Amino acid sequence: MTPRFGRLADGEAPAEGAESFATLLAEGGVRVERIASHRAASPAGFWYDQPGTEFVLLARGAATLGFADGVRVMAAGDWAVLPAGCRHRVVATSADALWLAVHLPSG
């Protein structure tokens, strides 16, 4: 088996108001994803409600996540564990927000 290498900062840059997603690794039910956000926000009334736990690290930029009981402002280097079924949304991101997300299998 040959190792693979990459750079999180390399990849598609989304248009303003959008996000781009790239799977870096998918194995054993785990998915590691690069998410680039450019002044993005979830649509009004939209909530993520995922079947598995998600770990997110904001590697660059700034972002605000929304939850039923409030918001959490994040800066580069901040991370969060979003348990399965934790309803959340992207309230806002900076133009250069870059995330590393790890999605665990449900169950």
Secondary structure in CASP SS format (residue, H / E / C, confidence):
PFRMAT SS
TARGET T0000
AUTHOR 0000-0000-0000
METHOD secondary structure of the structure
MODEL  1
M C 1.00
T C 1.00
P C 1.00
R C 1.00
F C 1.00
G C 1.00
R C 1.00
L C 1.00
A C 1.00
D C 1.00
G C 1.00
E C 1.00
A C 1.00
P C 1.00
A C 1.00
E C 1.00
G C 1.00
A E 1.00
E E 1.00
S E 1.00
F E 1.00
A E 1.00
T E 1.00
L E 1.00
L E 1.00
A E 1.00
E E 1.00
G C 1.00
G C 1.00
V E 1.00
R E 1.00
V E 1.00
E E 1.00
R E 1.00
I E 1.00
A E 1.00
S E 1.00
H E 1.00
R C 1.00
A C 1.00
A C 1.00
S C 1.00
P C 1.00
A C 1.00
G C 1.00
F C 1.00
W C 1.00
Y E 1.00
D C 1.00
Q C 1.00
P C 1.00
G C 1.00
T C 1.00
E E 1.00
F E 1.00
V E 1.00
L E 1.00
L E 1.00
A E 1.00
R E 1.00
G C 1.00
A E 1.00
A E 1.00
T E 1.00
L E 1.00
G E 1.00
F E 1.00
A C 1.00
D C 1.00
G E 1.00
V E 1.00
R E 1.00
V E 1.00
M E 1.00
A E 1.00
A C 1.00
G C 1.00
D C 1.00
W E 1.00
A E 1.00
V E 1.00
L E 1.00
P C 1.00
A C 1.00
G C 1.00
C C 1.00
R C 1.00
H E 1.00
R E 1.00
V E 1.00
V E 1.00
A E 1.00
T E 1.00
S C 1.00
A C 1.00
D C 1.00
A E 1.00
L E 1.00
W E 1.00
L E 1.00
A E 1.00
V E 1.00
H E 1.00
L C 1.00
P C 1.00
S C 1.00
G C 1.00
END
